[in-house]
Amino acid sequence: MTLLLVAISLVLFGALAMRESPLWQWGAGFVAVGILSGLDFTQGGAVYGLGWFSYVLIGLGVVLLLLAVKPIRMTVLTRPVYGAVKSILPKVSRTEQEALDAGTVGWDAELFSGRPDWDKLTNIRALTLTEEERAFLEGPAETACSMIDDWDIRHNRADLSPELWQFLKDKGFLGMLIAKEHGGLGFSAQAQSMIVSKIASRSVAAAITVMVPNSLGPGELLEKYGTPAQKEKYLHRLANGQEVPCFALTGVHSGSDAGGMRDIGVVTKGMHNGQEVLGVTLSFDKRYITLAPIATLVGLAFILKDPDNLLGRGQDIGITLALIPHDHPGLDIGRRHYPARQAFMNGPVRGKDVFIPMDFLIGGTDYAGQGWRMLMECLSTGRAISLPAIGTTSIKQTLRATSAYARVRRQFGIPVGIMEGVAEPLGEMVKRAYMFEATRRLTASMVDEGQRPAVIAGLLKYTTTEAMRDSMDDAFDIQGGRAIQDGPGNYLFGAYQSMPVAITVEGANILTRTLMTFAQGVLRAHPYLLKEIQAAQNKDRKAGLNAFDAAFGGHTGFMLRNIVASFLHGLTNGNFASSPNEGSMARWYRRLHRYSQDFALVADWTTVVLGGALKRKQKLSGRMADILGDLYLMSATLKRFEEEGSIAEDKELVEAILRDRIASLEATFAEVFANFPNPVFAWAMRFLCFPLGRHAKPASDRVNYRFVRAVLRPGSFRDRLTTGVYVSMDPNDVTGVLEDAFRKVTEAEDIEAKFIKASRKGVIERRLDRDAIADAVAAGVLSDNEAGIMRAADEATNRAVHVDDFEMDVLKETAPRAAAE
């Protein structure tokens, strides 16, 4: 009977926790169990005497019932906890609050919740383009790619060619996000992402040139916040390339920390166009500003002060944005940086006591002081499109080039790609290509649906660019000398040089991972935490107490549910978790639910236990960001597989990706527990999340090797993995030479096998002083037709493995040298 009572109690309390039941139900439950524990069921249920444990349960139940009465709860519980929380929870600064308000949460909030609503994922629209957007991708974007000579851009010119510049302007590449009513293309985020991706597969410098005006720039700011006069004056000119924009945020000493800017504007009166007007005197020193050296229109972020209260809003107005013509008196631009020897225009923007009229402020005086919110709203969408597009296409392009090279290049008589040592990194490249394309298209679709996924944008920025770095390193390892010898025929080196740029810009990956992603994510996406913080910081104590009481009660229920749900899913490996369907991926959806639940518990406890110290525990914060990243990668991979019709050929690859991500998740959870500063909570989290231990293993070598072999052949599998990159079949093109050789070598595969067999028997011999193919014909090994096919493959292979060499004086600098500052 005791065991039965214990079982009933556990079921009852588990059900209460899973339902996030109110206090009175918990109180009634404890009282009921306490009374039951004192009944003698062998005597018809008569009470034979309550023991001490029964009294404890009944007493606890009575306390909970009393706490369910709000006036009592507020007096004995909420007020003391409210005071304690004020000193524990992290403070939210004005810039942090504006950043939190600027973005939206969607699927990331479901992952933080621990019980994802699958409709929030499955209802996000699949990759969708209009006929106009498809025509642009297949027309002007394809033409632009064919015009790009990356060696000429980065070595000879340190700039795009004049013809390419003009083409990009004429065809509207710089105004893709500007609405048609203002002369722009009005393209979706998905289309912009795919266009930037295609161009980046040809030249990162050209892609950045297109990306920046369509990411964080005056065009988007004017569309959303500009005055009618500003829109009328500038949007058409920006759309057709008459104006080239830049936006200056990054300061010499503050970096991208807008709150720490030393760039100051002071409201005052001054002369403009011969008249005294109200305006702003600006002093600023910005650097790393893309397109600044050639910009005709400069967006500027600064802190606005109004010491004489001329605007009637106090002395400290806050972060403000302005738009300044390049020839305005006092504006100093035109010099350039040379980031990682990349050819895209990037340089400083400076000014000292520059006077601008009030109508230069973006949105006019109505938007003075709202600059950080304006920037965050634009950045949360721009970041979700720009660098994920460039990082993803780099991952796909390196796979396409490397898979071709690994099949064409032979060592020890076999293609290097089938060697297990080479297949290992090539397999990782395959998985990254599928996975990150899935995240790129999912996130772009979120933006097209009106979301501003700030947390996911930051997450993707660092995960995609780090994956790009890994794939590029793998490509160099596999291609060796072919990769490192730079020249007109090198299709990897330009992208390799650009990697540090992608890692560094829009928030360096180190800080994005360790400081921003999880810290902002848990505040945005946690169902109660931000409400508690806002209540604790409310200047109206009564209103704050009431708001805190509601949020704290909800948080308590959330925490109890997490405890029970994590433990149950850990015992069952998520087999009873939810799935949006019962298809072939159902078990993986359930695993995703299980680890989302674990993440919800650990994220909640990490934030509650560490409080304000979370900002200092950046290694823990970084690991939690990694867990969130793996959950998002799993989500995107599953969605892509099902949206593409659950292609049987891709199933093994998808499952390998999911196995890898789960193994990574479990390992990262273990690192969090091992380094958690409170050992009691660390033990409790480990026990609740993994009561039976960690058992996940990544995909096996055998499985990985199978899809490596598949990508070493032309076909739909390889094409899907590298979808969206520019593909040339021209043997005189820098990458077309590889595609040409890849196909010819594959066509000659059976003939080559006969040739190699004869060579091993000593019938023929590969020598530079003899024509081995002619010898094979003479020996009866090959027919004349077979010899022709093999000779074509040989010649194509020679072109593909060729590396550039130069006369001694050819590599002298040809681009003009800028004078050192």
C-alpha positions in Angstrom: 0.0 0.0 0.0 2.9 2.3 0.7 4.4 1.8 -2.7 1.0 2.3 -4.3 0.5 5.5 -2.4 4.0 6.7 -3.5 3.1 5.9 -7.1 -0.2 7.7 -6.9 1.5 10.7 -5.3 4.2 10.9 -8.0 1.6 10.6 -10.8 -0.5 13.3 -9.1 2.4 15.8 -8.6 3.8 15.0 -12.0 0.5 15.8 -13.6 0.2 19.0 -11.6 3.7 20.0 -12.7 3.1 19.2 -16.4 -0.1 21.2 -16.4 1.6 24.1 -14.7 -1.4 24.0 -12.2 -2.2 26.9 -9.9 -1.3 26.9 -6.2 -4.7 25.9 -5.0 -4.6 22.7 -7.0 -1.1 21.9 -5.5 -2.4 22.6 -2.0 -5.4 20.4 -2.5 -3.2 17.7 -3.9 -0.9 17.7 -0.9 -3.8 17.7 1.5 -5.4 14.8 -0.3 -2.2 12.7 -0.3 -1.7 13.5 3.4 -5.1 12.3 4.3 -4.8 9.2 2.1 -1.5 8.3 3.8 -3.5 8.0 7.1 -6.2 5.6 5.8 -6.2 1.9 6.4 -7.7 0.5 3.2 -7.8 -3.1 4.7 -10.3 -1.8 7.2 -12.6 -0.2 4.7 -10.8 3.1 4.6 -11.3 4.2 8.1 -8.7 6.6 9.6 -6.5 4.7 12.0 -4.2 7.6 12.8 -2.1 10.1 10.9 1.6 9.8 11.1 4.1 12.6 11.1 4.6 12.4 7.4 0.9 12.8 6.8 0.9 15.9 8.9 3.8 17.3 7.0 2.0 16.8 3.7 -1.3 18.2 5.0 0.5 21.2 6.6 2.3 21.9 3.3 -1.0 21.7 1.5 -2.6 24.1 3.9 0.3 26.6 3.4 -0.1 26.3 -0.4 -3.9 26.9 -0.1 -3.2 30.0 2.0 -0.6 31.2 -0.5 -3.2 30.8 -3.3 -5.0 33.8 -1.6 -3.4 36.8 -3.3 -3.3 39.2 -0.3 -1.6 36.6 1.9 0.8 35.5 -0.9 1.7 39.1 -1.6 2.5 39.7 2.1 4.5 36.6 3.0 6.0 35.6 -0.3 5.9 38.1 -3.2 7.3 41.1 -1.4 10.3 39.4 0.1 11.1 37.6 -3.1 10.6 40.8 -5.1 13.2 42.6 -3.0 15.7 39.7 -3.3 15.2 39.5 -7.1 16.0 43.2 -7.5 19.5 42.4 -6.4 19.9 39.1 -8.3 18.4 39.6 -11.8 20.5 41.4 -14.4 19.8 45.0 -15.1 18.6 45.9 -18.5 20.2 49.1 -19.9 18.4 51.5 -22.3 20.3 50.2 -25.3 19.7 46.6 -24.2 16.0 47.3 -23.8 15.8 48.9 -27.2 17.5 45.9 -28.7 15.1 43.6 -27.0 12.1 45.6 -28.2 13.4 45.8 -31.8 13.4 42.1 -32.6 10.8 39.5 -32.5 10.7 35.9 -31.3 9.3 32.9 -33.1 10.7 29.5 -33.3 13.6 30.4 -31.0 11.0 31.0 -28.3 9.6 27.5 -28.9 13.0 26.0 -28.3 13.4 28.0 -25.1 9.9 26.9 -24.0 10.8 23.2 -23.9 7.6 22.1 -25.5 7.8 23.4 -29.1 4.6 24.1 -31.0 5.4 22.4 -34.3 2.9 24.5 -36.2 5.2 27.5 -35.5 7.9 25.6 -37.6 5.9 23.8 -40.2 3.7 26.8 -41.0 6.7 28.9 -42.0 6.5 29.1 -45.7 8.8 27.0 -47.8 11.4 28.6 -50.2 9.2 30.9 -52.4 10.1 33.2 -55.2 8.0 35.2 -57.6 8.4 34.7 -61.4 10.1 38.1 -61.5 12.6 37.1 -58.8 13.4 33.8 -60.5 13.9 35.6 -63.8 16.3 38.0 -62.1 18.3 35.1 -60.6 18.5 33.3 -64.0 19.1 36.5 -65.9 20.9 39.6 -64.5 22.4 37.6 -61.5 23.8 35.0 -63.8 25.1 37.6 -66.2 26.8 39.5 -63.3 28.5 36.3 -62.2 29.8 35.7 -65.8 31.3 39.2 -65.8 33.2 38.6 -62.6 37.0 37.9 -62.7 37.9 37.6 -59.0 41.7 37.6 -59.7 41.4 40.9 -61.7 39.2 42.4 -58.9 41.4 41.5 -56.0 44.9 41.6 -57.6 44.9 44.1 -60.4 42.1 46.6 -59.6 41.4 46.3 -55.9 37.9 47.1 -57.0 35.2 45.9 -59.2 35.5 46.6 -62.9 33.8 49.7 -64.2 31.6 47.5 -66.4 30.5 45.4 -63.5 29.8 48.5 -61.3 27.6 50.0 -64.0 25.8 46.7 -64.6 25.0 46.3 -60.9 23.7 49.9 -60.8 21.7 49.7 -64.0 20.0 46.4 -63.1 19.0 47.5 -59.6 21.2 45.3 -57.6 21.8 48.1 -55.1 18.1 48.7 -54.6 16.6 45.2 -54.2 14.9 46.0 -50.9 13.6 49.4 -52.0 9.9 49.2 -52.9 8.8 49.4 -56.5 6.9 52.6 -55.8 10.2 54.2 -55.1 12.0 52.7 -58.1 13.5 49.6 -56.4 13.0 46.0 -57.2 11.0 45.3 -54.1 12.4 41.8 -53.8 11.7 39.4 -50.9 14.3 38.5 -48.3 14.5 35.1 -49.8 15.4 36.5 -53.2 17.9 39.0 -51.8 19.6 36.1 -49.9 19.8 33.9 -53.0 21.1 36.7 -55.3 23.8 37.6 -52.8 24.6 33.9 -52.5 25.0 33.4 -56.2 27.3 36.4 -56.5 29.3 35.4 -53.5 30.0 32.0 -55.1 31.9 34.0 -57.7 33.4 36.8 -55.7 33.0 37.8 -52.0 34.0 41.4 -52.8 31.2 41.7 -55.4 28.7 40.1 -53.0 29.6 42.5 -50.1 29.2 45.4 -52.5 25.7 44.2 -53.3 24.9 43.1 -49.8 25.6 46.3 -47.9 23.1 48.7 -49.5 20.5 45.9 -49.1 21.4 45.1 -45.5 22.0 47.9 -43.0 22.0 51.1 -45.0 20.2 54.4 -45.7 17.8 52.7 -48.1 16.1 50.5 -45.5 16.2 53.2 -42.9 14.6 55.7 -45.2 11.9 53.2 -46.3 10.9 52.6 -42.7 11.5 55.9 -40.9 12.3 58.6 -43.5 10.2 61.7 -43.9 8.2 62.0 -47.1 10.6 64.6 -48.3 13.6 62.3 -47.6 12.0 59.4 -49.4 11.1 61.5 -52.4 14.6 62.9 -52.6 16.7 59.8 -52.2 15.0 56.5 -52.6 14.7 56.6 -56.4 18.4 57.7 -56.7 19.4 54.9 -54.3 17.4 52.4 -56.3 19.0 53.1 -59.7 22.5 53.6 -58.4 22.7 57.3 -58.8 23.5 57.4 -55.1 25.9 54.9 -53.5 25.2 54.6 -49.7 27.2 53.7 -46.7 26.3 53.6 -43.0 28.8 54.6 -40.3 28.3 53.1 -36.9 31.6 51.5 -35.8 33.7 53.9 -33.7 37.5 53.8 -33.2 37.2 53.2 -29.4 33.6 51.9 -29.1 33.4 49.4 -31.9 29.8 48.5 -32.5 28.8 49.4 -28.9 26.5 52.3 -29.7 26.0 53.1 -26.0 29.7 53.7 -25.7 30.1 56.0 -28.7 32.2 59.1 -28.4 30.6 60.5 -31.6 28.6 63.5 -30.4 26.1 65.9 -31.9 25.0 69.0 -30.1 21.7 70.8 -30.9 22.5 74.4 -31.9 21.9 77.0 -34.5 24.1 77.4 -37.5 24.4 78.5 -41.1 23.1 76.3 -43.9 22.7 77.5 -47.5 23.2 81.1 -46.4 20.5 80.9 -43.7 20.6 80.4 -39.9 18.7 77.3 -39.0 18.3 74.9 -36.1 20.6 71.9 -36.5 23.3 69.8 -35.0 27.1 70.3 -34.7 28.8 66.9 -35.1 32.2 65.5 -34.3 32.8 61.9 -35.2 35.5 59.3 -36.1 34.2 56.1 -37.7 36.1 53.3 -39.3 35.5 50.0 -41.1 32.6 51.5 -43.1 31.9 49.5 -46.2 31.4 51.6 -49.4 32.5 54.7 -47.6 35.4 55.5 -50.0 33.0 55.8 -52.9 29.8 56.7 -51.1 27.7 59.7 -52.2 25.4 59.4 -49.2 26.6 58.8 -45.7 24.4 57.5 -42.9 25.7 58.3 -39.5 25.0 57.2 -35.9 25.8 59.5 -33.0 24.7 60.5 -29.5 22.7 63.7 -29.6 22.9 66.2 -26.8 20.7 69.3 -26.3 22.3 71.4 -23.5 19.9 74.3 -24.1 16.8 72.1 -24.4 16.1 73.6 -27.8 14.0 70.6 -28.8 12.1 70.7 -25.5 13.0 67.1 -24.6 15.8 67.5 -22.1 19.5 67.6 -22.4 20.2 63.9 -23.3 18.3 63.0 -26.4 20.1 59.7 -27.2 21.4 57.8 -30.2 20.3 59.5 -33.4 20.8 58.9 -37.1 21.5 61.4 -39.9 22.0 61.3 -43.6 24.7 63.5 -45.0 25.7 64.1 -48.7 29.3 63.2 -49.4 30.2 66.7 -50.4 28.8 68.4 -47.3 31.3 70.8 -45.8 33.5 69.2 -43.1 32.7 65.5 -44.0 35.9 63.7 -44.5 35.6 60.5 -46.6 37.5 59.0 -49.6 40.3 57.1 -48.0 40.1 53.3 -47.8 41.1 50.4 -45.6 42.3 47.2 -47.2 40.6 44.4 -45.1 42.3 41.1 -45.6 43.4 42.3 -49.0 39.8 42.2 -50.2 38.7 44.5 -52.9 35.4 45.8 -51.6 35.4 49.4 -50.6 35.8 50.0 -46.9 37.2 53.0 -45.1 37.0 55.7 -42.4 34.4 58.5 -42.1 35.4 61.5 -40.0 34.3 65.0 -39.2 35.0 67.8 -36.7 32.3 70.4 -35.8 30.3 69.6 -38.9 27.0 71.5 -38.9 23.9 69.8 -40.4 20.3 71.1 -40.5 17.6 69.2 -38.7 16.2 67.8 -41.9 19.3 65.7 -42.3 18.1 63.6 -39.3 16.6 60.4 -40.6 12.9 60.7 -39.8 13.4 64.3 -38.7 13.3 65.4 -35.1 10.5 63.0 -34.4 13.0 60.1 -34.5 15.8 61.9 -32.7 17.0 59.7 -29.9 15.5 56.5 -31.4 18.5 55.6 -33.5 19.4 52.4 -31.6 15.9 51.0 -32.0 15.9 51.9 -35.6 19.2 50.2 -36.2 18.3 47.1 -34.2 15.1 46.7 -36.2 17.0 46.9 -39.5 19.9 44.9 -38.3 17.8 42.0 -37.0 16.5 41.5 -40.6 19.7 42.5 -42.5 21.8 40.1 -40.4 19.4 37.3 -41.1 19.9 37.8 -44.8 23.5 39.0 -45.5 26.3 37.0 -43.8 24.3 33.7 -43.6 23.9 34.1 -47.4 27.7 34.6 -48.0 28.7 32.0 -45.4 26.3 29.4 -46.8 27.3 29.9 -50.4 31.0 29.6 -49.5 30.3 26.3 -47.8 28.4 25.1 -50.9 31.0 26.4 -53.4 33.9 24.9 -51.6 32.1 21.5 -51.6 31.3 21.7 -55.3 34.9 22.6 -56.2 36.5 20.1 -53.8 34.2 17.2 -54.7 35.2 17.7 -58.4 38.9 18.1 -57.6 38.8 15.0 -55.3 37.4 12.9 -58.1 39.7 14.3 -60.8 42.9 14.3 -58.8 44.5 10.8 -58.5 47.1 9.7 -56.0 48.5 6.1 -55.7 46.4 5.2 -58.8 43.0 6.2 -57.3 40.9 9.4 -56.9 41.9 11.1 -53.7 38.3 11.5 -52.7 37.8 7.8 -52.1 40.6 7.6 -49.6 39.1 7.4 -46.1 41.4 10.1 -44.8 40.2 12.5 -47.5 36.6 11.3 -47.3 36.4 12.3 -43.6 36.6 16.1 -44.1 34.7 15.8 -47.4 31.9 14.2 -45.5 31.8 17.0 -43.0 31.6 19.5 -46.0 28.6 17.5 -47.4 26.7 17.7 -44.1 27.4 21.4 -43.6 26.2 22.2 -47.2 22.9 20.6 -46.6 22.4 21.9 -43.1 23.3 25.5 -43.6 21.4 25.9 -46.8 18.4 24.7 -44.7 19.0 27.4 -42.1 19.5 30.1 -44.7 16.2 29.5 -46.5 14.3 29.0 -43.2 15.5 32.2 -41.7 14.9 34.2 -44.9 11.4 32.9 -45.0 10.9 34.1 -41.4 11.9 37.6 -42.5 9.5 37.4 -45.4 6.7 36.6 -43.0 7.3 39.8 -41.1 9.5 38.4 -38.3 12.6 40.2 -37.1 14.5 37.2 -35.7 17.3 39.1 -33.9 18.5 36.1 -31.8 18.4 33.7 -34.7 20.2 36.3 -36.9 23.0 36.6 -34.4 23.1 32.8 -33.9 23.3 32.3 -37.7 26.0 34.9 -38.1 28.5 33.1 -35.9 27.5 29.5 -36.7 27.5 30.0 -40.5 30.7 31.9 -40.7 32.5 29.5 -38.4 31.2 26.6 -40.6 32.5 28.5 -43.6 35.9 28.7 -42.0 35.8 24.9 -41.3 34.8 24.0 -44.8 37.4 26.3 -46.3 40.1 24.7 -44.1 38.9 21.3 -45.2 39.0 22.3 -48.9 42.6 23.5 -48.5 43.6 20.3 -46.7 42.1 18.2 -49.6 43.3 20.3 -52.5 46.7 21.1 -51.1 49.0 22.9 -53.5 46.1 23.5 -56.0 44.5 25.7 -53.3 47.5 27.6 -51.9 49.0 28.6 -55.3 47.3 31.9 -56.0 46.7 33.3 -59.5 44.0 33.7 -62.1 43.2 30.0 -61.9 42.7 29.8 -58.2 39.0 29.6 -57.3 39.4 29.3 -53.5 42.0 31.9 -52.4 39.8 35.0 -52.6 37.2 33.5 -50.4 39.9 32.1 -48.0 41.3 35.6 -47.6 37.8 37.0 -46.9 37.1 34.6 -44.0 38.4 36.9 -41.2 36.2 39.7 -42.5 33.1 37.6 -42.2 34.2 36.4 -38.7 34.8 39.9 -37.6 32.1 42.2 -39.0 28.6 42.8 -37.6 29.8 41.8 -34.1 32.9 39.6 -33.9 32.0 35.9 -33.5 33.7 35.7 -30.1 31.4 38.2 -28.6 28.3 37.2 -30.6 28.7 33.7 -29.3 29.8 34.3 -25.7 28.0 37.5 -24.8 25.1 38.3 -27.0 23.3 35.2 -28.4 22.2 33.4 -25.2 22.1 36.4 -23.0 19.7 38.2 -25.3 18.0 35.0 -26.3 17.0 34.0 -22.8 15.7 37.5 -22.1 13.7 37.7 -25.4 12.4 34.1 -25.5 12.0 33.0 -21.9 8.3 33.1 -21.2 8.6 34.9 -17.8 12.1 36.2 -17.2 11.9 39.5 -19.0 8.5 40.2 -17.3 10.1 39.6 -13.9 13.0 41.9 -14.7 10.7 44.6 -16.0 8.5 44.3 -12.9 11.5 44.5 -10.7 12.7 47.6 -12.4 9.3 49.3 -12.5 9.4 52.6 -10.7 5.8 52.2 -9.6 6.3 49.7 -6.8 2.7 48.7 -6.5 2.4 48.0 -10.3 5.7 46.3 -10.2 4.7 44.0 -7.3 1.5 43.0 -9.1 3.3 42.3 -12.4 6.0 40.4 -10.5 3.5 38.3 -8.7 1.9 37.1 -11.9 5.3 36.5 -13.6 6.8 34.8 -10.6 3.9 32.4 -10.3 4.1 31.5 -13.9 7.8 31.1 -13.7 7.4 28.7 -10.7 5.0 26.6 -12.7 7.3 26.6 -15.7 10.2 25.5 -13.5 8.3 22.6 -12.0 7.1 21.4 -15.4 10.7 21.5 -16.7 11.8 19.3 -13.8 9.2 16.7 -14.4 9.3 16.8 -18.2 13.1 16.7 -18.5 13.3 13.7 -16.2 10.5 11.8 -18.0 12.0 12.5 -21.4 15.4 11.5 -20.2 14.1 8.2 -18.9 12.3 7.5 -22.2 14.8 9.1 -24.6 12.0 11.3 -25.8 10.0 8.5 -27.2 6.8 10.0 -25.8 7.6 13.5 -26.8 5.6 15.3 -29.5 6.1 15.2 -33.3 4.3 17.2 -36.0 3.6 14.0 -37.9 4.3 10.2 -37.9 6.4 10.1 -41.0 10.0 8.9 -41.4 11.4 11.8 -39.3 9.0 11.5 -36.4 11.5 10.0 -34.0 14.0 12.8 -34.8 11.3 15.4 -34.1 10.8 13.7 -30.7 14.5 13.8 -30.0 14.5 17.5 -30.9 11.6 18.0 -28.4 13.5 16.1 -25.7 16.6 18.2 -26.0 14.6 21.4 -26.3 13.1 20.5 -23.0 16.6 19.9 -21.5 17.7 23.3 -22.9 14.6 25.0 -21.3 15.5 23.6 -17.9 19.2 24.4 -18.1 18.7 27.8 -19.6 16.2 28.7 -16.9 18.3 27.5 -14.0 21.5 29.0 -15.4 19.8 32.4 -15.6 18.2 32.2 -12.2 21.2 30.9 -10.4 23.8 33.2 -12.0 21.6 36.3 -12.3 23.7 39.3 -13.2 26.8 37.2 -13.2 25.7 35.6 -16.4 27.4 38.4 -18.4 30.7 37.5 -16.8 30.3 33.7 -17.2 30.8 34.0 -21.0 32.1 30.4 -21.5 28.9 29.0 -20.0 26.9 31.5 -22.1 28.8 30.5 -25.2 28.1 26.8 -24.6 24.4 27.6 -24.1 24.5 29.5 -27.4 26.0 26.4 -29.0 23.2 24.2 -27.7 20.6 26.6 -29.1 22.5 26.6 -32.4 22.4 22.8 -32.6 18.6 22.8 -31.9 18.0 25.4 -34.6 20.2 23.4 -37.1 18.2 20.3 -36.4 14.9 22.2 -36.9 16.0 23.6 -40.2 17.3 20.3 -41.5 14.1 18.5 -40.7 12.0 21.2 -42.3 14.1 21.2 -45.5 13.9 17.5 -45.8 10.2 17.4 -45.6 9.6 20.5 -47.8 11.7 18.9 -50.6 9.4 15.9 -50.5 11.4 13.6 -48.2 13.8 12.6 -51.0 14.9 9.0 -50.3 18.4 9.7 -51.6 18.8 12.4 -48.9 17.4 10.5 -45.9 20.7 8.9 -44.8 22.5 12.2 -45.0 19.7 14.0 -43.0 19.9 11.3 -40.3 23.7 11.5 -40.2 23.3 15.3 -39.6 20.8 14.8 -36.8 23.0 12.1 -35.1 25.9 14.5 -35.2 24.0 17.3 -33.8 22.6 15.2 -30.9 26.0 14.0 -30.0 27.2 17.6 -30.1 24.3 18.6 -27.9 25.0 16.0 -25.3 28.7 16.8 -25.2 28.0 20.5 -24.7 25.4 19.9 -22.0 28.2 17.9 -20.2 30.6 20.8 -20.5 27.9 23.1 -19.0 27.4 20.8 -16.0 31.1 20.2 -15.5 31.8 24.0 -15.3 28.6 25.2 -13.6 29.7 27.2 -10.5 27.1 25.7 -8.2 27.8 22.0 -7.9 24.4 21.1 -6.3 22.5 22.6 -9.3 25.1 21.1 -11.7 24.4 17.6 -10.3 20.6 18.2 -10.3 20.6 19.3 -13.9 22.7 16.4 -15.0 20.4 13.9 -13.1 17.2 15.4 -14.5 18.4 15.8 -18.1 20.3 12.5 -18.3 19.1 10.2 -15.6 20.4 7.2 -17.6 23.5 8.9 -18.7 24.6 10.2 -22.1 24.6 7.6 -25.0 24.4 9.6 -28.2 27.0 8.9 -30.9 27.7 10.7 -34.2 27.1 9.1 -37.6 29.3 6.2 -38.3 32.3 6.2 -40.7 30.5 3.7 -42.9 27.4 6.0 -43.3 29.5 9.1 -43.9 31.6 7.3 -46.5 28.5 6.4 -48.5 27.3 9.9 -49.2 30.9 11.0 -49.9 31.0 8.5 -52.7 27.7 9.8 -53.9 29.0 13.4 -54.1 32.0 12.3 -56.2 29.7 11.7 -59.1 27.7 14.2 -61.2 24.0 14.1 -60.4 21.0 15.5 -58.6 22.4 14.7 -55.1 25.5 16.9 -55.7 23.4 19.5 -57.4 21.0 19.7 -54.4 23.9 20.1 -52.0 25.3 23.0 -54.0 22.0 24.6 -55.1 22.2 28.3 -55.8 25.9 28.6 -56.6 27.1 29.8 -60.0 28.0 26.9 -62.2 30.0 27.2 -65.4 30.7 24.3 -67.8 33.2 26.4 -69.8 36.7 24.7 -69.7 38.2 28.2 -70.0 36.4 29.4 -66.9 38.1 29.4 -63.4 35.6 26.9 -62.0 34.2 25.6 -65.3 37.5 23.9 -65.9 36.8 21.7 -62.9 33.2 20.9 -63.9 34.4 20.0 -67.4 37.1 17.7 -66.1 34.7 16.2 -63.5 32.3 15.1 -66.2 34.8 13.9 -68.7 36.7 11.9 -66.0 33.4 10.3 -64.9 32.4 9.4 -68.4 35.8 7.8 -68.9 35.6 5.8 -65.6 35.2 2.3 -67.1 37.8 3.0 -69.8 40.2 4.3 -67.2 39.7 1.2 -65.2 40.9 -0.9 -68.1 43.8 1.3 -68.6 44.9 1.2 -65.0 44.6 -2.6 -64.9 46.9 -2.9 -68.0 49.3 -0.5 -66.4 49.5 -2.5 -63.2 50.3 -5.6 -65.3 53.1 -3.7 -67.0 51.5 -3.8 -70.4 51.7 0.0 -70.6 53.5 2.7 -68.6 52.7 6.3 -67.7 55.8 8.3 -68.8 56.3 11.9 -69.8 58.4 10.8 -72.8 55.7 8.5 -74.2 52.1 8.7 -75.2 50.6 6.0 -72.9 47.2 6.2 -74.5 48.6 5.5 -77.9 50.6 2.7 -76.4 47.3 1.3 -75.0 45.7 1.4 -78.4 48.7 -0.4 -79.9 48.6 -3.0 -77.2 44.9 -3.6 -77.8 43.9 -2.4 -74.4 41.8 0.5 -75.8 39.9 1.1 -79.0 40.4 4.3 -81.0 37.0 5.6 -79.6 37.9 4.7 -76.1 41.3 6.4 -76.5 39.6 9.6 -77.7 37.4 9.6 -74.6 40.3 9.0 -72.3 42.5 11.5 -74.0 39.8 14.2 -73.5 39.5 13.3 -69.8 43.3 13.4 -69.5 43.5 16.8 -71.2 40.7 18.2 -69.0 42.4 16.8 -65.9 45.7 18.5 -66.8 43.8 21.8 -67.1 42.0 21.2 -63.8 45.1 20.4 -61.7 47.2 23.2 -63.3 48.4 26.0 -61.1 49.6 29.4 -62.1 53.2 30.5 -62.4 54.6 33.9 -63.2 57.5 35.8 -64.6 59.6 37.2 -61.8 58.4 40.8 -62.1 54.7 40.1 -62.9 53.6 40.0 -59.3 54.8 43.5 -58.5 52.0 45.6 -57.1 49.7 46.9 -59.9 47.0 48.6 -57.8 47.8 52.2 -56.7 49.4 52.3 -53.3 47.6 54.4 -50.8 49.8 56.7 -48.7 50.1 55.4 -45.1 48.4 57.6 -42.5 
